[in-house]
Amino acid sequence: MRKHILFIIVPVLAISCVLCPPDAQAWGPKAMRSITAMSLQVLKNDYSDVFRPGGIVGVNFEKDVASGSADGWQILAKFTPLNSDAEVVEAVASEIQLLREARTYGPTSYFAYRMGVLSSLTAHIMMPYGFVWTAEDQEMRRKVVTDLEQQVDSFHFRVPKKNRDFIRNAGTFFQEKRSSFAEDKRLIAHDYRIGKNYNGYLKQGGQAYFIRAVETVADVWNTVLQHEDTVRAFGLSRPSDRSLAWYFVQEMEYLLNVKDNMTQVEIVYKNFEKVGVGMTDAMEYIGDMLYAYPQKSVKLRGVAEWQKAFDMGGKDRLHLGSKLSAHYMQEGNDYLAHAAQPDAEETDLNNAKRAFEDALNYDRSNEAAAKLIQETDVAIRERNERLEVVLSIIATGERIHEEANRYREMQDFANAISTYRQAIGFFDAVDDEFKVHANTARENVRRLRREISDLINEVLDAASQVIDEGDRARDNNQFDEASNKYQSVSRIVSVIPEDESATVLRDKQEVIDLAGRKLEESNVQKLRYEQMLQEQAQQAQAAQQAQQQRR
């Protein structure tokens, strides 16, 4: 049985530039939107679940089709040669072949997007000035596109009821579809030369080109979407694993940069792994794509992809090593910069050194990495020396703190406060370079200040208690004892330093003033009490004398 071979495989990595400007379009944006929308209508009944797999309420990929159509066939130029009419036709054939296989991985937004790109490629083939290869034709295309875009709203299209064509041989198919194009181009060019412009042959043929574009896009899509049994009947072949692998690479790029969906990227990567075995060039591209993403975790995923490709060896190993080395150089410099910041981590310098070592491992010629390793080593040693000083300061502060506590236990408040203050001086000397130890020092300072405050309150309470004792002695007419109590208050609170806070000094002075007033009151009361005793004695003596006289 004769097999009908549809496709000529196009090397996916062949990167070329067509002779026309990369943004050149033979159909304007309005016309292209209409062609794609009409093509969707043509196939709506036969393939209703392709772009809306969940039905009316489910996910809708039609917007992705429109996006692909708007971005246009130029999307393919990065990976597909489009330097001649024959290569453009081959590109359509390759896209059909590729998308047929891609569809077996399920309907996706990127599949829909590429169907939109394919509609642009097909529609441009079906326009006499769709792809041009001379400067003269480029200028003619510009005029034709402008005029057609202005007239597209007047074009009419009725969805045909006939079955769509299945394209067995792309070359033959497009040759038949475009058999009159050479003559059409001649007539159109003649009209523009003599000044008729759109009002000549193009006025009659414009709508026909539009209708043919819609029908041909529908035929191409139909060929992509036909059931697998049909393909077997025609003996059509699969695309190469390499072509399919690059399709998945581009799908990941679309999902990341357009859809911002890293979760789906990882799912598609599993598809890539099945067909992209050993493709270090594709793995490098994936790494580049992920590394360019702003999120750190995605960047590191890109680095992991570079490393995987690097470990496979091959001709790209040196180039990949340079990329990995550059990454670790940047990482090391970031750690170095952070090490100098107030919020630096204690591991920053060690992490920087490790990163520079990785940079040197991936690129042995990286002299900057070797130099930075040495400089970071010196910085680490100096840092360790400073760390030892800090630890010594903290240890000294803790010993002095313990000494102050002993003074406090012995009720030697003056020495206790003075020693607490010495300890604070040591802890205050710890700077912010070592975050953990700086936090420890600050916590010790807070605790010491609290203990000084508590001790001062104890002193003030003791002074108040002495005043109360003086009051009780005075109430019992023990005025000398009361005076001694009141007079001792100044000595008790004298342990409170004069450079304490204004609030503490005010409380101290209030206690002293209160004791002073109490002392004055006690002295006055003592005089009155003594006068009273004297008067009582005199009265008793007078009474005794009177009694003796009565006898």
Phi, psi and omega in degrees: 000134181286136178259136179264106181272119185274322197245148167250122185292131178258125178303122187295326186274359180289104183261126183217174180231123178291160185289332179280160180302144185297339180260011183287137179229138176272336172248134177291170183300322180293316180296319182294321177299319181293318180299314181294317180297318179294323179295322175298321179294322181300320185262004188303316184288323184280329185226057186291339186260003185288309183262354174225070187297339180261011182079200185297323184266358183269193181294144184238115180263005183296329177294326178291324175300313181297322179296316178297320178296319181291320179293328170085177184295343181300337178303327183280341188297338181291331185239351188231132178290130180224050187262359180204168180298321180295319180293326178295316178296317178298325179296320176298314180300316181294321179295319177300311180301315183293315183288331174300316180288320181298328182295335180293346177270011177099154177292129180224165179296325182286324174303315179297319179299315181291330174295324175294318176299318179296325178295322178295314180300315182293315181299324180288327176296326184273018176240128183309325178252031182295310176237127183234156188231005178229158179296324180297316179292329177299316180294320179296319179299318180303317180292315182297316181299315181300315183289318179296322180297326179286336185258354190298330180295340181270353181283146179237146180215129177251128182296119181288155180266353182287157177292148179283153179286148170253120188277111179271324181223111186297319181300311180295317182302309183286333176296319179290318182295331187243028185298334183261004189295324181299315178292321179300316181297321180296316181293317180297315180298321180297316180300320181287330178290324184267002174096358177289328180054232184294334187282009175260233184297325184295330179296324178280323187269345185303311180294325179297319177297320179298313181296316179297322179297315179299312183295321182289320175301318179298320178295316180297314178297319179301320179295324177293320191269351180303147183298152183302328180300325179295320180296316179298324181296325179271355179069034182280147185264164176276159172288163178292156177300325180296316178298317181293322179299316180292330174299315180294325176300313180293327177295318177298320179297319179295314181295326182282309189274334180258313183269345180054049187232085182292331178299315179291329177301315181295325178294315180292328179300326178297324175294318179300318182300330183290329186243348185256031182300126176077004182275080183294331178294319178291321179296322177296319179298317178299316178301316178300315182298313181290323182293333180283349181285141187290336183286132187299316182298325179288321176303314181294329175296324176294319178298319179299324179291320175300316182297321179297316179293321179299317182294339179283346180076202179096184187292338182271000186300316182297316180296317179295322178300322179295320179295315180296320179297317179297321178298312183289333173297315179297318180297316179298316179295325177296318178295320179298315180297319181291329180297337181268000183268159180300330181264024183300147175267152181293342182268359187301312183294319178296321177295322178297314180299317180298320179294317179295325176295320176297319179300318180289326179295323181278339179216095184295345179270004184281089182293327180298321179296316180299318180294318181291329175299315179296314181295322180290325175302314179298316180298322179294317179298315179296322179295318179297323177295317178295326179296319178298320178298315180298316180297323178294319179298315181296318180298319178296316178300321180292323178295317179295324177300315179297321179297319179297322179297323179294318176301320182295319179298329180274008180064019176270077189294325181298309179292327179298311181297316180299320182287322174303318181294324176298317179298318178301320179301321178292313182294326177294339181284351180278121180273188187269008185298319182252101192303312183298313183287327176296319178295321177298316180297316180296321178295321177296320178298315179299318181293318180295318179297322178294321180291322175298317179298317179297319181295317178299320177297323176299317180297314180296322177295320179297319178296318179296322179295320178296320177299318178298320178296321176297321179297318180294320178297319180294320179297331179268012178064025176264071191290325179294317178295319179299317180298318179299319179297311182297320182291335181283347183299316181300321179292321182297313185276357180294343179288345179282118184298150181284351179259018175287179183295159181300324180295315180296316180296326177294316178298320179299313182293324179297321178294317179297315180297319180297316179297322179297316179295319179298321180296315179298315180297321180295319179296318178297315181296325179296316179299316180296319181295317179295321177298319180297317179297320180295317179296319180296321180294318180296318180296320180295320180294318180296321180294321181294319180295320180295321180294320179295323180293325180291333178287000000 
